[in-house]
């Protein structure tokens, strides 16, 4: 679902450390990589909204479904709709969230036979 006039969705991005929210309008065809690149250049009152230390990586997680949004996945493919919240998490935390969502749906952890 888009917000209509220009085909964009209003999405809330939750900062990984401060829980600050950045609201952005983006296309459902925006990929995880494109969104992270835009978040790195976004500013909050003149300071960068999101910074990245050497060796640090972030992933995006759709908070409503706990679906990880991979670099090449579009927000539409991830089931993101207008008004949803996307958590920005360290890469290790995103893998844990995806595993937990898989197990809630009755699946076994990928390391189980």
C-alpha positions in Angstrom: 0.0 0.0 0.0 1.4 3.4 -1.0 0.3 6.8 0.2 -1.1 7.6 -3.1 0.0 10.7 -5.0 3.6 9.8 -6.0 3.6 6.1 -5.3 5.9 6.4 -2.3 5.4 4.9 1.2 6.1 6.8 4.4 8.4 4.5 6.4 9.8 5.0 9.9 13.4 3.9 10.4 14.5 3.1 14.0 18.1 4.0 15.0 20.0 0.9 16.3 21.4 2.6 19.4 19.3 5.6 20.3 15.8 4.4 19.1 15.4 7.8 17.3 13.0 7.6 14.4 13.7 8.9 11.0 10.6 9.2 8.7 11.3 8.9 5.0 9.2 8.6 1.9 10.5 5.8 -0.4 9.4 3.8 -3.4 8.2 0.2 -2.8 10.9 -0.7 -5.3 13.7 0.7 -3.1 16.2 -2.0 -2.1 17.8 -2.6 1.2 21.1 -1.4 -0.1 19.7 1.8 -1.5 17.9 2.5 1.8 21.0 1.9 3.9 23.0 4.2 1.6 20.4 7.0 2.0 20.3 6.5 5.8 24.1 6.9 5.9 23.8 10.3 4.2 20.7 11.5 6.2 21.0 14.1 8.8 19.2 14.8 12.1 19.5 18.4 13.1 22.8 18.8 11.2 24.4 15.6 12.5 24.5 12.2 10.6 21.5 10.0 11.5 23.5 6.8 11.2 27.3 6.4 11.3 29.3 3.3 10.6 32.5 2.3 12.3 35.2 0.2 10.5 34.0 -3.4 10.3 30.5 -2.5 11.4 27.6 -3.5 9.2 23.9 -2.9 9.4 20.9 -4.8 8.2 17.2 -3.7 8.0 14.4 -5.6 9.7 10.7 -5.1 9.0 9.5 -4.8 12.6 6.0 -5.9 11.9 7.0 -9.3 10.4 10.6 -9.6 11.6 11.6 -10.1 7.9 15.2 -9.2 7.1 15.4 -6.9 4.1 18.5 -8.1 2.2 20.6 -5.7 0.1 18.9 -6.7 -3.2 15.4 -7.2 -1.8 12.8 -4.4 -2.4 10.6 -3.1 0.3 7.6 -4.5 -1.6 9.2 -8.0 -1.7 9.7 -7.7 2.1 6.0 -6.9 2.6 6.6 -3.4 3.8 3.6 -1.1 3.6 2.9 2.6 4.2 3.4 3.5 7.9 5.5 0.5 8.8 8.7 0.6 10.9 12.0 -0.7 9.9 14.6 -1.5 12.5 18.2 -0.8 11.7 20.3 -3.5 13.5 23.8 -4.7 13.5 24.3 -7.5 11.0 24.5 -10.2 13.8 21.2 -9.1 15.4 19.4 -9.2 12.0 20.4 -12.9 11.6 19.1 -13.7 15.0 15.7 -11.9 14.3 15.3 -13.8 11.0 16.1 -17.1 12.7 13.5 -16.4 15.5 10.8 -15.5 12.9 11.6 -18.7 11.0 11.2 -20.7 14.2 7.9 -19.0 15.1 6.5 -20.2 11.8 7.3 -23.8 12.9 10.6 -24.2 11.1 13.7 -25.7 12.7 16.9 -23.6 13.0 19.1 -24.0 9.9 21.8 -25.7 11.8 19.5 -28.6 12.9 19.3 -31.8 10.8 
